[in-house]
């Protein structure tokens, strides 16, 4: 599956008045959302845990936390990985599910999905 470009705003749930607009991609093969740590730190978002991930043929450890996102006019708080300065901002499937969004493969955009209460 290809990538879908997305424009989003990031905010600290504890201080939602300040936001940073970013361009990123939606990756339906990524579980978590990755946001550069310099952006998260500039908003005062602090890590709440450190997790180990399988990547690049080995393992890496990254700080994780929670950040507010605004996508398509909806505000939600999602788990995020504190990425490196050179990392692309990636919206993963956990965030998509929290937002109730899915990728429209025909249009290459995001759209609302049918939510199931099961």
N, C-alpha and C positions, 0 to 999 in steps of 0.2 A: 504494500500500500504506500502511496506517496504521502508527502507532507502537505499540510494546509497551513498557510500563513495566517497569523492572528495578531490583532492589536489588543493589548490588555492594559489595565491599570493595576498597579500593585499598591497595597496600603498595609499599615500595621493595624491589626484589629484593635489594639489598645489605644491607638491614636489615628482614627480613620480620616481625619481632615487633610492629611498630607498624602498625596499620591504621586507615583512615578509612572509615566506611560512608557510602554515598551513594545517592541515588535518581537514576535517569536514564532515558533512553529508548533503545530499539534502533531504529536507522534503517537499513533494508536498502538504502537508496540512498546511504548514507555509506560511503566506503571505510575511513576511519580512525576511531579512537576519539578523542573530544575530552574532555579533563578540564581543569577550571579550573587555571590555573598556580598560584594560591595554595594549592590542595590539594596539587599535586605538590611545590611548594617546601616546604610544611610537613612533608613526608615525606622531604625531602632528595634528591628526584629532580631531576637536572640535565639540561638539554637536551644532546643529542649532535650535533644538526644543526639547520639552519634550511632550510625548504623553501618553495617558492612554490606557491600553490594558486589555481586559477581559482574565483572565488566572487563572487556579487552583481554580476554583469556586468563584473567586472574581475579583478584579481589581488590577493592578500594574501599576506604572508609570516608564518609562525609557526615558533616553535621546536618541535622534535620530540624525543622521547626514548622510553624504555621504562619501563613501569610494570607492577607485578604487579596482577592482578585476581583476585578470587574471585567466581565466579558459579555458582549452583546447586551449591555445595560443591566446585567444581573450581578449582584454582589454576593460573594461567598468566601468562606475561609477554607483553605485547602492545605494539606500537608505538602511541604516543599523540601527539596534537597538544596543545601547551600553549595552552589556551583562555583567553579573557578572563574577568574576574570575573563578568560578566553571562551568560556562555554556559551553556546547558543541557549537562549531561553526556550525551554521545552514545556509544553502543556501535555501532561500525561493523562491516561485514561481514568485515574482516580478523580482528577479534577473534572473531567468531562462528565463522569457519573454524578458527582456532587452538583454540578450545574444543570444536569438533565439535558446534555447536549450530545450530539453525535456528528460524525463527519458525513457530509453529503458528497459522495464520490463523483457524482455526475457534474456538480457545480464547483467542486473543490472548495467548499465552504463548510461552516458549522451550521447546524440546524437543531431545533428542539427535538427531543426524542420522546417516544411514548414511554411513560414511566409505569413500572409494574410494582404493585404493592405486595410482592411475595418474597 
